[in-house]
């Protein structure tokens, strides 16, 4: 049995939204994605293995839809998900659980510089080496997502703001590419990101609160 034989059924239509087919990969990506972000909001370690399943499914969807940078991003995500899993377990002081922290000015500078360079390089690559119809937007969302998941892996509060920015671009982009269910998923992601921002902010305040005598 070849890889195509194994994965092919996931790209078959599960149902149609109007005249637009929705594949099993997109449907399962919808479910695992929603569960994944909900677990991140709750700082539950199970978000990482479920996130790995989610990025594999969405990688198939994006590759099938011609979003090549987003498809390639999912491969990078697998490594970052494994890294984040380890850091959440052992990244705190004394190799214990990692607490929520703020993003330093140095980290922000490095993230923005890396994001701008990644966007420029991927835009050129997609425009000159693929048949992508949305090279800049595909590149931009890829760069923002890499910045956000790095921040998430370090439990940086501001990573939620980067996710929110990315989602505001993803929603119309996926709708334009006829990935209607995935576009709807990112509306849910956007809502969960706002909840996550507030939950992590409360956790950070709780850490700073004085301990009663």
C-alpha positions as CSV (number, residue, x, y, z in Angstrom):
1,X,0.0,0.0,0.0
2,X,1.4,3.4,-1.0
3,X,1.2,6.7,0.9
4,X,-1.3,7.9,-1.6
5,X,-3.5,4.9,-1.0
6,X,-3.4,5.5,2.7
7,X,-4.0,9.3,2.7
8,X,-6.2,9.5,-0.5
9,X,-9.5,8.7,1.4
10,X,-8.9,11.7,3.7
11,X,-9.1,14.0,0.6
12,X,-12.4,12.5,-0.5
13,X,-15.6,14.7,0.2
14,X,-17.3,14.1,3.5
15,X,-20.1,16.5,2.6
16,X,-20.7,19.6,0.6
17,X,-21.2,23.2,1.7
18,X,-23.4,24.4,-1.1
19,X,-21.5,23.3,-4.2
20,X,-18.1,23.3,-2.4
21,X,-16.9,19.8,-1.2
22,X,-15.5,19.5,2.3
23,X,-13.0,16.7,2.6
24,X,-12.6,14.3,5.6
25,X,-9.2,15.9,6.3
26,X,-10.7,19.3,6.5
27,X,-13.5,18.0,8.7
28,X,-11.1,16.2,11.1
29,X,-8.8,19.2,11.0
30,X,-11.8,21.3,12.1
31,X,-12.5,19.0,15.1
32,X,-8.9,18.5,16.3
33,X,-8.1,22.2,15.7
34,X,-10.9,23.4,17.9
35,X,-10.0,20.9,20.7
36,X,-6.3,21.9,20.4
37,X,-6.8,25.6,20.9
38,X,-9.3,25.0,23.7
39,X,-6.6,22.9,25.5
40,X,-4.0,25.7,24.9
41,X,-6.3,28.2,26.6
42,X,-6.5,25.9,29.6
43,X,-2.8,25.3,29.5
44,X,-3.4,21.6,29.2
45,X,-0.4,19.6,28.0
46,X,-2.6,17.4,25.8
47,X,-2.8,20.3,23.4
48,X,0.5,19.2,21.9
49,X,-0.2,15.7,20.7
50,X,-3.6,16.7,19.5
51,X,-1.9,19.7,17.7
52,X,0.4,17.3,15.9
53,X,-2.6,15.3,14.6
54,X,-4.2,18.6,13.6
55,X,-1.2,20.0,11.6
56,X,-0.9,16.7,9.7
57,X,-4.6,16.9,8.6
58,X,-4.4,20.5,7.7
59,X,-1.2,20.0,5.8
60,X,-3.1,17.7,3.5
61,X,-5.9,20.2,3.1
62,X,-3.5,23.1,2.3
63,X,-1.5,21.0,-0.2
64,X,-4.6,20.0,-2.0
65,X,-5.8,23.6,-2.0
66,X,-2.6,25.1,-3.4
67,X,-1.5,26.8,-0.2
68,X,2.0,25.6,-0.5
69,X,3.6,27.7,2.2
70,X,0.9,26.8,4.7
71,X,1.3,23.1,3.7
72,X,5.1,23.3,4.3
73,X,4.5,25.1,7.5
74,X,2.7,22.1,8.9
75,X,5.9,20.1,8.6
76,X,7.8,22.7,10.6
77,X,4.9,22.7,13.1
78,X,5.4,19.1,13.9
79,X,8.9,19.9,15.2
80,X,7.7,23.0,17.0
81,X,4.8,21.0,18.6
82,X,7.3,18.5,19.9
83,X,9.5,21.3,21.2
84,X,6.6,23.0,22.9
85,X,5.5,19.8,24.5
86,X,9.0,19.3,26.0
87,X,9.3,23.0,27.1
88,X,5.9,23.0,28.8
89,X,6.9,19.9,30.8
90,X,10.5,20.9,31.7
91,X,11.1,24.5,30.8
92,X,10.4,26.1,34.1
93,X,12.9,26.9,36.8
94,X,14.1,23.6,38.3
95,X,12.9,21.8,35.1
96,X,9.3,22.0,36.3
97,X,6.1,23.4,34.6
98,X,6.6,26.6,32.5
99,X,4.8,29.7,33.8
100,X,3.2,32.4,31.7
101,X,5.5,35.4,31.1
102,X,5.6,38.6,29.1
103,X,7.6,39.0,25.8
104,X,10.8,41.0,26.3
105,X,11.8,43.8,24.0
106,X,14.7,41.7,22.7
107,X,12.4,38.8,21.9
108,X,9.9,41.1,20.1
109,X,12.7,42.6,18.0
110,X,14.0,39.1,17.0
111,X,10.5,37.8,16.2
112,X,9.5,40.8,14.1
113,X,12.8,40.7,12.2
114,X,12.5,37.0,11.6
115,X,8.9,37.3,10.6
116,X,9.6,40.1,8.0
117,X,12.5,38.1,6.5
118,X,10.4,35.0,6.3
119,X,7.5,36.8,4.7
120,X,9.8,38.4,2.0
121,X,11.6,35.2,1.2
122,X,8.5,33.0,1.0
123,X,6.6,35.6,-1.1
124,X,9.5,35.6,-3.6
125,X,9.7,31.8,-3.6
126,X,5.9,31.2,-4.0
127,X,5.6,33.9,-6.7
128,X,8.5,32.6,-8.8
129,X,8.6,28.8,-8.1
130,X,4.9,27.8,-7.7
131,X,1.5,28.5,-9.2
132,X,0.2,30.1,-6.0
133,X,-2.5,32.7,-6.5
134,X,-1.9,34.3,-3.1
135,X,1.9,34.3,-2.6
136,X,2.1,37.3,-0.2
137,X,-0.9,36.3,2.0
138,X,0.3,32.7,2.1
139,X,3.7,33.8,3.1
140,X,2.5,36.4,5.7
141,X,0.2,33.9,7.5
142,X,3.0,31.4,7.5
143,X,5.5,33.8,9.1
144,X,2.9,35.0,11.7
145,X,2.0,31.4,12.6
146,X,5.7,30.5,13.2
147,X,6.1,33.6,15.4
148,X,3.0,32.7,17.3
149,X,3.7,29.0,17.9
150,X,7.2,29.9,19.1
151,X,5.7,32.3,21.6
152,X,3.1,29.7,22.6
153,X,5.8,27.1,23.2
154,X,7.5,29.6,25.6
155,X,4.1,30.6,27.2
156,X,4.6,34.2,26.2
157,X,1.4,36.1,26.8
158,X,1.7,38.2,23.6
159,X,1.7,35.1,21.4
160,X,-2.1,35.3,21.5
161,X,-2.0,38.8,19.9
162,X,0.1,37.3,17.0
163,X,-2.4,34.4,16.6
164,X,-5.3,36.9,16.6
165,X,-3.5,38.9,13.8
166,X,-2.9,35.7,11.8
167,X,-6.5,34.6,12.2
168,X,-7.8,37.9,10.9
169,X,-5.9,37.2,7.7
170,X,-6.6,33.4,7.6
171,X,-10.4,33.8,7.7
172,X,-10.9,35.6,4.4
173,X,-7.9,33.8,2.8
174,X,-9.4,30.4,3.3
175,X,-12.8,31.6,2.3
176,X,-11.3,32.9,-0.9
177,X,-9.6,29.5,-1.5
178,X,-13.0,27.7,-1.1
179,X,-11.9,26.1,2.2
180,X,-15.2,27.2,3.8
181,X,-15.1,24.9,6.8
182,X,-11.5,25.8,7.6
183,X,-12.5,29.5,7.4
184,X,-15.2,28.9,9.9
185,X,-12.8,27.0,12.1
186,X,-10.5,30.1,12.2
187,X,-13.5,32.2,13.3
188,X,-13.7,29.8,16.2
189,X,-9.9,30.0,16.7
190,X,-10.2,33.8,16.8
191,X,-12.8,33.6,19.6
192,X,-10.7,31.1,21.5
193,X,-7.6,33.3,21.1
194,X,-9.4,36.2,22.8
195,X,-10.4,33.8,25.6
196,X,-6.9,32.5,25.8
197,X,-5.4,36.0,26.0
198,X,-7.7,36.8,28.9
199,X,-7.1,33.5,30.7
200,X,-3.3,33.7,30.4
201,X,-3.4,37.4,31.5
202,X,-5.3,36.4,34.7
203,X,-2.8,33.6,35.3
204,X,0.0,36.1,35.0
205,X,-1.7,38.5,37.4
206,X,-2.2,35.6,39.9
207,X,1.5,34.9,39.8
208,X,2.3,38.5,40.6
209,X,-0.2,38.7,43.4
210,X,1.4,38.7,46.9
211,X,1.1,35.5,48.9
212,X,-1.1,35.9,52.0
213,X,0.9,35.6,55.3
